[in-house]
Every structure is written in structure tokens, then in C-alpha cells.
Amino acid sequence: MRLRAYGKEGHSAYPWRSENAIDKIVYAYGKIRERWKENDGEGWTESMVPCIISGGSATNKVAGYAELKINLRYVEKGILPKRVQELQEMTGLEVEVISNCDVMESRRDAPELQILKKNVEKELGRDCIFTTVCGATDARFFGELGIPVVIMNPDCADEHGPGESVRMDSMITLEKILAKAVEELAG
């Protein structure tokens, strides 16, 4: 989501003659952070992360415009309009949805997922447990069509971070699991 703040530009030597849009963004972010506190990663809960903040055009000029882009992950289907309204009322800023991925759920007892589960357990030699994730996925388009979806990945670390990595042997294992499940599904 993008939150926009407007102010009144002016010379930074006379800030009292202006209205700083950056101040509005910073103040609004404080309110947002209070509402969506840091998530400890336990459970399936909403989370909010500020991703981009920008504003101003010169170091000697009060900013007339500033914006904050946040990533809000929600876990209740159809809650987005309520969250947009909440953000507008909380901050007094313009709020624009620039990207959205609604909550997607698959029936855990779907035959396709049970076949996949069986193949995971056979290959790994342990129970396969379905859980929830707060990630977004393009697989949502399949889910919207009623096609069961599961998100699986090889062993990886520090996604989108400087130490991002993947264990190649786990990719080979994942490939085996998926190939066997597809073979069984194809009959």
C-alpha cells in the first residue's frame, strides 16, 4: 500500500512557514507501527513492514510531498477494505492499494494434496504436516479456480537478504517428490 502525505513547500531556514510532508509520514508511521507491532513469526498473524519511504527534493527545502509504501500481510479473507479504511482514519493520509494478494486456502483433505503428502512422507521418512504461511503467491490464481495448492520449497535461508542461499541437494529431493506425485496423479 502507498500512503501519501502532502504539505507546503518552503525554505528549510524558515520551517514554520511551511508544512513538512515528511513529518506527516513519520508521525503516521508511528501510529501504524503501534497498531501492527513487530511480529515474532509465531502463528498466523497479520504483519506490517515499511518497505519504501521517500519525499523531498532538496536538502534546503521543506518537503511538500512524501510517501510510505508498506507491505501489510493479513490473514482474514476479504479484510482489505476494512484495513484501508483503518489506515486512512488512523493517519489522515491518502491510502492506495498498489498490490494485493488475498488470503488463499486449500482443503487439506483434497485428494491431490493427500497424494503429495504421501510422497513427501515416503521420500523424507517423516510425517508431513500442512501449516499456514504469511507469504504471497501467484498460486492464488489456481486457488481461485478451486485447484488445491500447496507451497513447498527446498531448504533455503535468508530469503531476499544478503545471505540468501538454497541447498541444491534439497532441490533434487523436492524434484523427486513432485515427479512421483505428478506420476501418480496422471495415473
Disulfide bonds with the S-S distance in Angstrom:
none
